[in-house]
Amino acid sequence: MDTKERMYIVLQKRDVSQSELAKKTGTTRQTINSYIHGRHQMRLEALVLIASALHVSVDYLLGLNEKEEVASQQYLDVWALSKNLKEILNNREQSKEKFAKEIKIATSTLYQILKGDRLPSIDTFCRIVRVSNVSADTLLNKDKGGIAA
């Protein structure tokens, strides 16, 4: 089951309309509809907003975890990724070049992500999660202190 299918199922379970979700996320019903039907590529920012609005984990929507509910109402922020990823790389004492190669992106792209100048695509984000061996929600948690690798 992919992200769009999981999003649709959660909308049905929670009895939330596409219009209600659009209002909660600051977008349009047409945009939500295009995500669900795969006509529009969802960006990481939208995924985080949708997960927060539906009270599900980012990991669940991405298919990285079968646990739907979030453990707590943690504050997720896509821009926390750069800080948390830096901390993980420092804890692992892994070179940025080796990490970039593992997640199949250019080293310059990784540097942009680490500086907070760029967000990864959802596919790249999933590879970062898998290689880092932490949850997507942990990487996006603004209030996360001391990530253990």
N, C-alpha and C positions, 0 to 999 in steps of 0.2 A: 504494500500500500504506500503510495507516495504522499507528498505534502498536501497537494490539493485534495486528495481523497480524505486524508485525515482531517483537514480543515472542514470539509463538507460534513463529515460524520459528527464532529464536535458541534457544529452549528445545529444539526438535527437533534442531537442529544440534549443540548442546552435550550432548545426551542428559541434560538436567536435567528432573526432574519438577516439577510445580507444587508439590508438598509440599516438595521440596528448596529451591526458590526462596522459598517462604513462610518456611521456617526461616532462610534466609540474610538475609531482609529483615525478620524479626520480625513477620510477619503470618500470616494463615491461608491454607490451600489454597483455601478458598472465595472469599476476597478475590482471590487471583491468578486464579482461574477466572472470577470476575465481570469482572475487567479484560479478560481475553482474549476473553470473549464480549460485551463492551460493555454489561454490565448495571450496571456501577458506573463512575462518572467517576473517573479516576485524578487524583490531586493531584500537584503538582510534587515534593513530598517523596518520594512513592512512586516516581515515575519515576526520580529520582536514585538511590534505593536499588536499584531493579531494574537500572538500567544498570550500577551498580557491581558488583552481585552476578553479573551475566552477562558482565562485562568487555567491554561495548560502550559506544560513545559515546552521550551523550544526544542528540546531533545525529542519529545513525543511528535511534534509536528514534522520534524525532519526524518522521523523513522529511526532514530538512534536509540530509542528507549520505548518500551511498551507501556510504561507508567504514564498515564495521561495527566494526572493532577500534579500541580506544583507542591513541593513540600511546605513552602512558606510564601508569603507575598514579598519575595525579594525584589529589589529594584533592578530591573534589567536595562542596560544602556549599551547600544552598539559601540559607542566610543570608549567603553571600559575595556573592550577587547585589546586595544594596544597595550595598556598598562598591565593587564593580567597575562597577556602572552609574553611580554618582556620578562615578567617575574618567573614564569614557567621556564623560559629559556635560560635565565640566570640560574635557577635552581638545578636545572639539568646539566648546566655547564656544557651546553651544546652550541656549536657554532651556528650562526644564522645561515651561513651558506649550506651547511648540511641539512638544516631544518627545511630551508627553501626547496632543496632538491627532493627531500622526502614528501613534501606536500605538492610537488610538481608545479612550482611557480618560479619566476625569475627572482634572484636575490634582491634586485632593485624593487620589485613589487613587495616583497616581504618588508624591506626597509620602510616603504611608504605606509604599510599597515602598522608597523611598530611605531612610527612617528605620529600616527593618527591622521595622516594625510589622505588615506584611502581605506575603504572598507572592502573586504574580499567578497567575491560572488558567493552565493549559497553553496555551490559545489566546492569551492576552495575552503570555505568555512567548515564544511563537513570533514574535509581532509585534515584541517587544523585540529578539529576536535578529536578525530581518531588517532592521529599521530601524537597529540599532546596527552592523550589518555585521561582527559577530564571531560566533564559534561559541558554541553553548549551553554547551559544556564550559568555554570560557574565562570566560563570565559566572559559572559556578558553581564555578570553581577557587579554593579558599580560599587557596592558596599563590601565586596569580598576583600578580606585582608589576609595576607599570608597564604597564598595558594601553595599547597604541597605538591610537588611533582612526583 
